[in-house]
Amino acid sequence: MLAPNPAFAASAVPGAPGTPTDRAALDAARNAHAIALLSAAQRAEPARRRELHQRVVVEYLDLARSVARRYRVRQQDAADVVQVAYIGLAKAVERFDPAVGDDLVSFAVPTISGEIKQYLRDTSWFVRPPRRLQELAIEVPAVRELLEQELGRAPRIAELADVLHRPHALVAEAVQCHSARQAISIHTPLPGGSEELTLADSLPYRENEYARTELALTLERATRMLTEDERRIVRLRFEDQLTQSEIALECGVSQMQVSRLLSSILRRLRAALSSDFALT
Protein backbone atom coordinates (compact mmCIF):
# COMPACT_ATOMS: atom_id res chain seq x y z
CA MET A 1 0.00 0.00 0.00
CA LEU A 2 1.18 3.54 -0.71
CA ALA A 3 2.39 5.48 2.31
CA PRO A 4 0.72 8.76 3.32
CA ASN A 5 2.34 11.90 2.05
CA PRO A 6 4.45 13.22 4.97
CA ALA A 7 3.83 16.76 3.78
CA PHE A 8 0.35 16.52 5.29
CA ALA A 9 1.27 14.91 8.62
CA ALA A 10 0.88 17.34 11.52
CA SER A 11 4.23 16.27 12.92
CA ALA A 12 5.93 17.31 9.69
CA VAL A 13 5.11 20.97 10.26
CA PRO A 14 8.09 22.42 12.18
CA GLY A 15 7.06 24.06 15.41
CA ALA A 16 3.33 23.79 14.56
CA PRO A 17 1.40 24.46 17.78
CA GLY A 18 -1.66 22.64 16.50
CA THR A 19 -3.98 25.63 16.65
CA PRO A 20 -7.24 25.61 14.69
CA THR A 21 -5.71 28.02 12.17
CA ASP A 22 -2.74 25.70 11.62
CA ARG A 23 -4.99 22.67 11.21
CA ALA A 24 -7.23 24.52 8.77
CA ALA A 25 -4.23 25.50 6.65
CA LEU A 26 -2.98 21.90 6.67
CA ASP A 27 -6.43 20.57 5.70
CA ALA A 28 -6.70 23.10 2.88
CA ALA A 29 -3.29 22.08 1.54
CA ARG A 30 -4.19 18.40 1.69
CA ASN A 31 -7.51 19.04 -0.04
CA ALA A 32 -5.81 21.03 -2.82
CA HIS A 33 -3.32 18.20 -3.34
CA ALA A 34 -6.13 15.63 -3.49
CA ILE A 35 -8.09 17.72 -6.00
CA ALA A 36 -5.00 17.96 -8.20
CA LEU A 37 -4.51 14.17 -8.07
CA LEU A 38 -8.17 13.48 -8.86
CA SER A 39 -8.14 15.97 -11.73
CA ALA A 40 -5.10 14.19 -13.17
CA ALA A 41 -6.83 10.83 -12.65
CA GLN A 42 -9.70 11.87 -14.91
CA ARG A 43 -7.26 12.25 -17.82
CA ALA A 44 -5.15 9.18 -17.02
CA GLU A 45 -5.24 5.62 -18.29
CA PRO A 46 -7.11 3.09 -16.08
CA ALA A 47 -4.01 1.74 -14.35
CA ARG A 48 -2.66 5.20 -13.61
CA ARG A 49 -6.15 6.35 -12.50
CA ARG A 50 -6.33 3.53 -9.94
CA GLU A 51 -2.89 4.48 -8.63
CA LEU A 52 -3.88 8.15 -8.20
CA HIS A 53 -7.14 7.20 -6.51
CA GLN A 54 -5.21 4.93 -4.14
CA ARG A 55 -2.87 7.77 -3.23
CA VAL A 56 -5.83 9.97 -2.28
CA VAL A 57 -7.43 7.15 -0.26
CA VAL A 58 -4.20 6.62 1.70
CA GLU A 59 -3.99 10.34 2.46
CA TYR A 60 -7.51 10.30 3.99
CA LEU A 61 -7.47 7.05 5.95
CA ASP A 62 -7.47 9.11 9.14
CA LEU A 63 -10.75 10.71 8.04
CA ALA A 64 -12.34 7.27 7.60
CA ARG A 65 -11.17 6.18 11.06
CA SER A 66 -12.52 9.39 12.56
CA VAL A 67 -15.96 8.81 11.05
CA ALA A 68 -15.93 5.16 12.19
CA ARG A 69 -15.26 6.22 15.80
CA ARG A 70 -18.55 8.13 15.84
CA TYR A 71 -20.44 4.84 15.85
CA ARG A 72 -20.44 3.09 19.22
CA VAL A 73 -20.33 -0.63 18.50
CA ARG A 74 -19.15 -3.72 20.32
CA GLN A 75 -15.38 -3.93 20.68
CA GLN A 76 -15.26 -7.05 18.51
CA ASP A 77 -17.05 -5.17 15.72
CA ALA A 78 -14.91 -2.01 15.80
CA ALA A 79 -12.26 -3.31 13.37
CA ASP A 80 -14.95 -4.36 10.88
CA VAL A 81 -16.57 -0.92 11.04
CA VAL A 82 -13.19 0.71 10.29
CA GLN A 83 -12.76 -1.55 7.26
CA VAL A 84 -16.23 -0.59 6.04
CA ALA A 85 -15.27 3.07 6.51
CA TYR A 86 -12.24 2.49 4.28
CA ILE A 87 -14.53 1.03 1.62
CA GLY A 88 -16.78 4.09 1.87
CA LEU A 89 -13.75 6.34 1.50
CA ALA A 90 -12.61 4.47 -1.62
CA LYS A 91 -16.08 4.81 -3.13
CA ALA A 92 -16.14 8.54 -2.34
CA VAL A 93 -12.77 9.06 -4.02
CA GLU A 94 -13.90 7.17 -7.12
CA ARG A 95 -17.16 9.12 -7.37
CA PHE A 96 -15.80 12.59 -6.59
CA ASP A 97 -15.76 14.93 -9.58
CA PRO A 98 -13.32 17.88 -9.18
CA ALA A 99 -15.20 19.74 -11.90
CA VAL A 100 -18.34 19.79 -9.75
CA GLY A 101 -16.98 20.25 -6.21
CA ASP A 102 -13.79 21.42 -4.56
CA ASP A 103 -14.09 19.94 -1.04
CA LEU A 104 -13.37 16.22 -0.85
CA VAL A 105 -14.07 15.93 2.90
CA SER A 106 -17.59 17.35 2.59
CA PHE A 107 -18.32 14.75 -0.09
CA ALA A 108 -16.54 11.83 1.58
CA VAL A 109 -17.98 12.05 5.11
CA PRO A 110 -21.64 11.39 4.11
CA THR A 111 -20.50 8.59 1.79
CA ILE A 112 -18.47 6.92 4.54
CA SER A 113 -21.29 7.36 7.07
CA GLY A 114 -23.81 5.89 4.64
CA GLU A 115 -21.61 2.85 4.05
CA ILE A 116 -21.25 2.25 7.81
CA LYS A 117 -24.98 2.71 8.45
CA GLN A 118 -25.84 0.23 5.72
CA TYR A 119 -23.36 -2.28 7.14
CA LEU A 120 -24.74 -1.94 10.66
CA ARG A 121 -28.30 -2.10 9.38
CA ASP A 122 -27.63 -5.30 7.44
CA THR A 123 -25.42 -7.22 9.84
CA SER A 124 -25.77 -6.14 13.46
CA TRP A 125 -29.44 -6.76 14.28
CA PHE A 126 -30.59 -10.07 15.78
CA VAL A 127 -34.18 -8.80 15.65
CA ARG A 128 -34.84 -6.44 12.76
CA PRO A 129 -36.99 -3.40 13.56
CA PRO A 130 -38.25 -1.15 10.72
CA ARG A 131 -35.51 0.54 8.73
CA ARG A 132 -36.23 4.05 10.07
CA LEU A 133 -35.81 2.76 13.63
CA GLN A 134 -32.59 0.97 12.73
CA GLU A 135 -31.10 4.16 11.29
CA LEU A 136 -32.29 6.27 14.22
CA ALA A 137 -30.98 3.76 16.77
CA ILE A 138 -27.56 4.02 15.13
CA GLU A 139 -27.60 7.83 15.45
CA VAL A 140 -28.77 7.94 19.08
CA PRO A 141 -25.52 6.80 20.85
CA ALA A 142 -23.37 9.53 19.28
CA VAL A 143 -25.92 12.23 20.13
CA ARG A 144 -26.31 10.85 23.66
CA GLU A 145 -22.54 10.99 24.19
CA LEU A 146 -22.36 14.64 23.07
CA LEU A 147 -25.26 15.62 25.32
CA GLU A 148 -23.75 13.77 28.30
CA GLN A 149 -20.58 15.82 27.90
CA GLU A 150 -22.56 19.05 27.54
CA LEU A 151 -25.11 18.45 30.32
CA GLY A 152 -22.97 16.47 32.74
CA ARG A 153 -25.69 13.83 33.05
CA ALA A 154 -27.61 11.33 30.97
CA PRO A 155 -29.90 13.17 28.51
CA ARG A 156 -33.65 12.73 28.60
CA ILE A 157 -35.62 11.41 25.64
CA ALA A 158 -37.02 14.89 24.96
CA GLU A 159 -33.50 16.33 24.79
CA LEU A 160 -32.36 13.61 22.39
CA ALA A 161 -35.44 14.20 20.23
CA ASP A 162 -34.79 17.94 20.06
CA VAL A 163 -31.24 17.41 18.78
CA LEU A 164 -32.26 14.67 16.34
CA HIS A 165 -35.32 16.64 15.15
CA ARG A 166 -37.50 13.55 15.54
CA PRO A 167 -40.77 12.96 17.44
CA HIS A 168 -40.26 12.05 21.09
CA ALA A 169 -42.17 8.77 20.73
CA LEU A 170 -40.02 7.69 17.78
CA VAL A 171 -36.77 8.41 19.64
CA ALA A 172 -38.04 6.51 22.70
CA GLU A 173 -38.84 3.52 20.49
CA ALA A 174 -35.41 3.70 18.85
CA VAL A 175 -33.73 3.70 22.27
CA GLN A 176 -35.72 0.63 23.30
CA CYS A 177 -35.11 -1.29 20.08
CA HIS A 178 -31.36 -0.65 20.32
CA SER A 179 -31.18 -3.70 22.62
CA ALA A 180 -32.35 -5.85 19.70
CA ARG A 181 -28.88 -5.52 18.17
CA GLN A 182 -27.51 -8.13 20.58
CA ALA A 183 -28.93 -11.44 21.68
CA ILE A 184 -28.59 -12.51 25.32
CA SER A 185 -27.86 -16.14 26.04
CA ILE A 186 -30.38 -17.92 28.24
CA HIS A 187 -27.36 -19.17 30.17
CA THR A 188 -26.41 -15.64 31.24
CA PRO A 189 -26.19 -15.43 35.07
CA LEU A 190 -28.97 -13.43 36.68
CA PRO A 191 -27.81 -10.01 37.91
CA GLY A 192 -27.38 -9.87 41.65
CA GLY A 193 -27.92 -13.59 42.04
CA SER A 194 -25.83 -16.69 42.32
CA GLU A 195 -23.73 -17.65 39.30
CA GLU A 196 -25.58 -20.96 39.33
CA LEU A 197 -28.86 -19.18 38.51
CA THR A 198 -29.23 -18.19 34.86
CA LEU A 199 -31.83 -16.43 32.75
CA ALA A 200 -33.20 -19.82 31.75
CA ASP A 201 -34.08 -20.50 35.39
CA SER A 202 -36.33 -17.42 35.47
CA LEU A 203 -38.36 -18.40 32.40
CA PRO A 204 -41.80 -19.85 33.18
CA TYR A 205 -42.33 -23.47 32.26
CA ARG A 206 -45.48 -25.52 32.22
CA GLU A 207 -45.51 -29.14 31.26
CA ASN A 208 -48.74 -28.82 29.28
CA GLU A 209 -47.64 -25.81 27.16
CA TYR A 210 -46.80 -28.01 24.17
CA ALA A 211 -50.20 -29.68 24.30
CA ARG A 212 -51.93 -26.29 24.65
CA THR A 213 -50.02 -24.96 21.65
CA GLU A 214 -50.89 -27.98 19.54
CA LEU A 215 -54.57 -27.65 20.44
CA ALA A 216 -54.54 -23.94 19.62
CA LEU A 217 -53.02 -24.61 16.18
CA THR A 218 -55.55 -27.37 15.52
CA LEU A 219 -58.42 -25.07 16.48
CA GLU A 220 -57.03 -22.27 14.31
CA ARG A 221 -57.03 -24.60 11.30
CA ALA A 222 -60.59 -25.69 12.02
CA THR A 223 -61.91 -22.11 12.22
CA ARG A 224 -60.64 -21.34 8.70
CA MET A 225 -63.80 -22.92 7.29
CA LEU A 226 -65.96 -20.37 9.12
CA THR A 227 -67.04 -17.09 7.60
CA GLU A 228 -65.78 -13.81 8.98
CA ASP A 229 -69.10 -13.18 10.75
CA GLU A 230 -69.06 -16.66 12.27
CA ARG A 231 -65.49 -16.20 13.54
CA ARG A 232 -66.58 -12.90 15.08
CA ILE A 233 -69.39 -14.62 16.98
CA VAL A 234 -66.99 -17.29 18.25
CA ARG A 235 -64.57 -14.60 19.40
CA LEU A 236 -67.30 -12.63 21.19
CA ARG A 237 -68.63 -15.72 22.92
CA PHE A 238 -65.46 -17.55 23.93
CA GLU A 239 -62.74 -14.85 24.05
CA ASP A 240 -64.74 -11.82 25.19
CA GLN A 241 -67.10 -13.98 27.27
CA LEU A 242 -70.26 -12.15 26.13
CA THR A 243 -73.70 -13.64 26.66
CA GLN A 244 -75.93 -14.51 23.72
CA SER A 245 -78.03 -11.40 24.41
CA GLU A 246 -74.94 -9.18 24.38
CA ILE A 247 -73.74 -10.79 21.15
CA ALA A 248 -77.14 -10.18 19.58
CA LEU A 249 -76.93 -6.47 20.45
CA GLU A 250 -73.36 -6.30 19.16
CA CYS A 251 -74.22 -7.96 15.84
CA GLY A 252 -77.67 -6.47 15.35
CA VAL A 253 -79.53 -9.81 15.29
CA SER A 254 -81.90 -11.63 17.63
CA GLN A 255 -80.79 -13.83 20.49
CA MET A 256 -82.48 -16.79 18.78
CA GLN A 257 -80.37 -16.27 15.67
CA VAL A 258 -77.23 -16.15 17.78
CA SER A 259 -78.21 -19.38 19.52
CA ARG A 260 -78.81 -21.14 16.21
CA LEU A 261 -75.56 -19.83 14.73
CA LEU A 262 -73.55 -20.96 17.73
CA SER A 263 -75.09 -24.43 17.61
CA SER A 264 -74.29 -24.73 13.90
CA ILE A 265 -70.75 -23.40 14.34
CA LEU A 266 -69.94 -25.69 17.24
CA ARG A 267 -71.34 -28.73 15.45
CA ARG A 268 -69.11 -28.09 12.41
CA LEU A 269 -66.07 -27.39 14.57
CA ARG A 270 -66.55 -30.63 16.52
CA ALA A 271 -66.78 -32.56 13.25
CA ALA A 272 -63.66 -30.87 11.87
CA LEU A 273 -61.68 -31.45 15.09
CA SER A 274 -62.79 -35.09 15.31
CA SER A 275 -61.65 -35.62 11.74
CA ASP A 276 -58.34 -33.89 12.44
CA PHE A 277 -57.61 -36.02 15.52
CA ALA A 278 -58.64 -39.17 13.66
CA LEU A 279 -55.99 -38.45 11.03
CA THR A 280 -53.31 -38.00 13.66
Stockholm file with secondary structure:
# STOCKHOLM 1.0

chainA/1-280         MLAPNPAFAASAVPGAPGTPTDRAALDAARNAHAIALLSAAQRAEPARRRELHQRVVVEYLDLARSVARRYRVRQQDAADVVQVAYIGLAKAVERFDPAVGDDLVSFAVPTISGEIKQYLRDTSWFVRPPRRLQELAIEVPAVRELLEQELGRAPRIAELADVLHRPHALVAEAVQCHSARQAISIHTPLPGGSEELTLADSLPYRENEYARTELALTLERATRMLTEDERRIVRLRFEDQLTQSEIALECGVSQMQVSRLLSSILRRLRAALSSDFALT
#=GR chainA/1-280 SS CCCCCGGGCGGGSTTCCCCHHHHHHHHHHHHHHHHHHHHHHHHSCHHHHHHHHHHHHHHTHHHHHHHHTTSCCCHHHHHHHHHHHHHHHHHHHHHCCTTTCSCHHHHHHHHHHHHHHHHHHHHSCSSCCCHHHHHHHHHHHHHHHHHHHHHSSCCCHHHHHHHHTSCHHHHHHHHHHGGGGSCCCTTSBCTTSCTTCBHHHHSCCCTTHHHHHHHHHHHHHHGGGSCHHHHHHHIIIIISCCCHHHHHHHHTSCHHHHHHHHHHHHHHHHHHHHHHHHHC
#=GC SS_cons         CCCCCGGGCGGGSTTCCCCHHHHHHHHHHHHHHHHHHHHHHHHSCHHHHHHHHHHHHHHTHHHHHHHHTTSCCCHHHHHHHHHHHHHHHHHHHHHCCTTTCSCHHHHHHHHHHHHHHHHHHHHSCSSCCCHHHHHHHHHHHHHHHHHHHHHSSCCCHHHHHHHHTSCHHHHHHHHHHGGGGSCCCTTSBCTTSCTTCBHHHHSCCCTTHHHHHHHHHHHHHHGGGSCHHHHHHHIIIIISCCCHHHHHHHHTSCHHHHHHHHHHHHHHHHHHHHHHHHHC
//
